[in-house]
Amino acid sequence: MRYSWKWSAVLTDPYFDWIISGLELTLLLSLISWAIALVLGCLIGIARTAETKWIRSLAAAYVECFRNVPLLVIFFLWYFVAPEILPRNAGLWVKRDLPFPEFWTSVVALSTYTAAMVAEQVRAGIEAIPRGQANAALASGLTRWQVYRYILLPVGLRIAVPALGNEFINIFKNSSLALSIGLLELTSRTRQISEYTYQPLEMFITASAVYFVIAMLTTAIMMAIERRSRLPGMITRATR
Amino acid sequence: MSGFDLGVIIRSLPLLLEGMGVSLLLTVLAIAGGLSLGAVLAVLRLSRLRAVRTFAATYVVLFRSLPLLLLIFWFYFLIPLFLGHPIAGFDAALIAFVLFEAAFFCEIIRSGIQSVRQGQIMAGLATGLPYGAVMRAIVLPQAFRNMVPVLLLQCINLFKSTSLVYVVGVRDFLTAAEIVGTRDHQLTELYVFAALVYFTLCFGGARLVKRLERRYAL
């Protein structure tokens, strides 16, 4: 193998700035999407355990639609198809006036997809609680809202923490798909620089190291949260 | 948008089918390679030698922390440096898929084996069976039943991720849909159609796995 290493290429102007700006976009996209996905996913997950049948079915339909289509297709649907089938004025606004369309479309795609994953974990967490607890709470005179507020959510969400941690780590990796609609995030930037400089190995090693560090940091954060939120007397980490 | 035109899909069905053939071929080859490598890694992860265990664990952690897209680029650019000539996008993607999915298959197989209770292994050894026989007759049959549904779901996931190969110019199903859509100015129809096809296959597959799981659960 003949390859002339030139590590200085990573640090030269403007490539270093490009990597940093790519990293910024990756982090911003992932964190904003995660915040939205967490809220939306919790709501949908709770809806999946609702008493009313149509609410349950609607939430299940959402989850199945987003889980069974490749994430890349979801990106394309939001970017190319959604502006066409929106009402005329809204579609025109998206096409003409939406600032930074690649970024915000990526946020929508990534958060709607991750919300489905979060919803499944929240549902599983709530369903892991023996039914008797909710029944007992209802029998003691609590309203359904109070049952969720004081019994089901505090326990169910804590059971879901380890699985949610996996989704949190995944969202950084999944954010790389935003390059498909032209967002210059980390993966896209490294590919671009490797084409400019003909030094692909240095660039890909750098990007891989950055993703690795992100994964390690998020794992450490999630483990700390897991430790603090663990229910005494319960094995929260699934052993199977 | 002026109505939903089905004609374009029917007219370009041969091209779309060809793309689906590429997607399925990639899925099958990646499953075969990933499962083999994953099984080897799982055995290494359960080894008694610490160095071997650490090696396999490092492999899994490393490959699980990288985006698949980045790995595909890695091999698309790296292998030509070794070979001295460019390689097809399909081959680069296949290598990336095998190495990436092996890490996931390894974890599924390992947790399947570890789901069998320790006491059963001890009991087997206590009755005088050699370690190999305990594995073959007691641990693996149970482990296999536990892990098959998860393995199958991972295969469905793999099929979904094959759509990523478009970044190195492979003509899989999604790329074929895009080509037709761009050519005939009907991207909307083609992307919606592609989404429906993926949904039908993956949803149907997941349903089958669920039914299988209910029938064969321990």
Interface residues (C-beta under 8 A of the other chain):
Chain A: M1 R2 Y3 E64 C65 R67 N68 V69 P70 L71 L72 V73 F76 L77 F80 V81 E84 I85 I169 F172 K173 N174 S175 S176 L177 L179 S180 T187 T190 R191 S194 P200 L201 F204 A207 S208 Y211 F212 I214 A215 M216 T239 R240
Chain B: M1 L62 R64 S65 L66 P67 L68 L69 L70 F73 W74 F77 L78 L81 F82 S111 Q114 S115 N146 K160 S161 S163 L164 Y166 V167 L174 E178 L187 T188 Y191 V192 A194 A195 Y198 F199 C202 F203 A206
